Amino acid sequence: MRDLSETTPIYARALGPFFAALPAPVRRLHEPGAGRVFEGRAQIERGRGLAGLAARLLGLPKSGHSVPLRYAVSDVDGVERHARDFDGHAMVTRQRLEILSHGPRIAETIGPVTVLFALEAGLDGLVLAITGARLGPIRLPRALVPRMRATERGYGGAVLFDVSVSAPLIGPVIAYRGRLVERRGAGRTES
């Protein structure tokens, strides 16, 4: 029987046996390890007007093409720290597993906002979708919950990612997509 203890990565605990079916690069992205780093490039489109202000307040990166990206995940007592560096712009979030009556959710916190993700695993990768949100301890009504669709697909030794987030009343907040590969050894990147 599969060990789903607190030392098992949160995505493996949320997905159970479906985690093993993910493409190897996607699976490794969600297996925090000491010194595990992914590198690549991203296309970023940040919202304008109120959406741009919200993006800035949350510390989201600015728009750019072929932006260097470094991504590292670490785990401390079942809480994962996801550190993204978009060409010197740090965006750090914390993720943990929450077991709710309607199933497991990944809770990701950035600033005062926590969003809950449902996960769907397939042979080509992972799909994440927001199912709820909180501002501090206050649960947001469904009408105010941001909309997000994120995919992570394996392609060769890389992870292809595509994330888009919009908020009710203000529209698209951010969209970013690109490619990550796990860095092997000092300064060498697997392709």
N, C-alpha and C positions, 0 to 999 in steps of 0.2 A: 504494500500500500504506500502511496506517495506521502512523504513527510511534508505537512503543511504547517510546520511550527513557525514561531516568530522569526527564526533565522532564515527561513525561505523567503526569497524576494517577493515583494508585494504583488507584482504582476503575476508571478507563478501561483501565489495563493489565490488571487482573484480569478484566474483562468483555469486553475486545476489542471487536468490532463491536456487541455487544449494548448497550454503554454508550450509543451514539447513539440507541437505540430508547427509552431511558427518558424519562418525561415531563420537560419542560424544568426545572421547579422541582427535581425530584429530582436531575437531572444537575448543575444549578448548585450544589446543596448539596455535591456531591462534586468540585467544581472549585475548589480553593483559590485565592484571589485576594487581593491586597493590599486590605485594608479591607472585604472581603466579610463582611457580617453578616446574620444571620437573626434575627427576633424573633417571639415568639408567646406562647402560654400552654400550660401542661401540668397534667394531673391526675397526682398522684404518690401511690402507695401503697407504703410501705416495710414490709418484713417486721417481725415481732415476735419476741421471744425471741432465740434464737441467730441467726436470720436477720437480725433488726434489728441485733444486735451486729456481724455480718459487714458489713452495709450501712454502719454507722457507721465501722468500721475502714477500709473502702474509700473513705470520703469521699462516699458517695452522699447525695443530698438527702433531707430529711424529707418525710413525707406532706403533701399540701396540694391544695386545689382552685383552679383558675384561677391557678396560680403563673406570674408573669412569667418568660419564658425568653429568654435571648439566646445565640446560638450562632454561633461564628466558627471557621473552619478556616484554618490557615496551613500552609505547606509549607517545610521546610528540608532540602534534600538527600534528597528522597524519603521523609522521615518527616513525617507530618501531625500537627499539634497540633490536637486538637478541644477547644475551650474552651466549656463550657456554664456559663451563669450562671443558676441557678434563684433569682431574687429575692435576689441577694446571696450565695448559696451557690455557690462555684466548684467545678466538677468538670471536671478536665482529664485527657484521655487522649492517648496517642500511638498512631498507627496506621502500619503499614508493610506492604508487600506481601511475602509469602513464597511462593516457588514450590516446591511439594512434589510428590512423585511422583504423587499423586492430584489434582493441579491447584492453581491459585493460591488462596491464602487471605489474608485481611486479618488481621494480627496486631495486636490492640489491647491496650495495657498500661495498667493502672490500679493504682497502688501496686505490690506485689510480684507481681501476677497478670497473666498474658498469656493472652488467649483467642484462638483461631483461628476465623474465620468463613468459611463457604462463602457465596457470593453467588448469587442467582437473579434474573435481570432479566426483566421483562415489560413490556408496553405500559402497564400501569397503575402500575408501580413496581418496587420492589426488596424482596427478602426476604433476611434475613441469619439464619444459624443457626450456633450454636457446634458445631465438630467436634473440638475439642481444647483443652487448657489446660496452662499451666505455672505453677508457683509458683517464682519466681526461675528458675533454669536447669533445674529438675526437672520433667519431663513427668508430668502427673497420669494415673493409671490411669483408663480409661474410666468406671469406677464412681464416680469423684469429680469428673468434669467437670461444671461447671454446665450447666444447660439454658437456652437462650434462643431466643426467636423475636422477630424485629423486622421490622416492615414500614415502608416509606416509600412513600407513594402521592402522585401528583400530583393536585391538585384545584383547578382554576382556576389561579391563580398561587401556590398554597400547597403545602406539603408536609405531609401528614397522617402522623404517626408513631405507632407503637404498639410498645412494647418491654416484654417481661416476662422476668425472670431468676429461676430457682430453682436451689437447690443440693441435691445429694443429702444426705440425713439431716437437713437443717434447713428445707427447704421454700422458699416464695416469699421472695426477697431484695428485689426491687423490681419495680414495674411503673409505667411512665409512658407517657402518650399525650397527643397534642395537635396543635397546628397551628403551622407556622412560615412566615413570608413574608420574602423578601429585602428588607432595608431599602434604599431608594433615596434617595440624597442625604442631607443632614443632617437627621435627625429625622423624615423622611417614610417611611412604611411602605406598601409596595404591598399592595393587598388583592385 
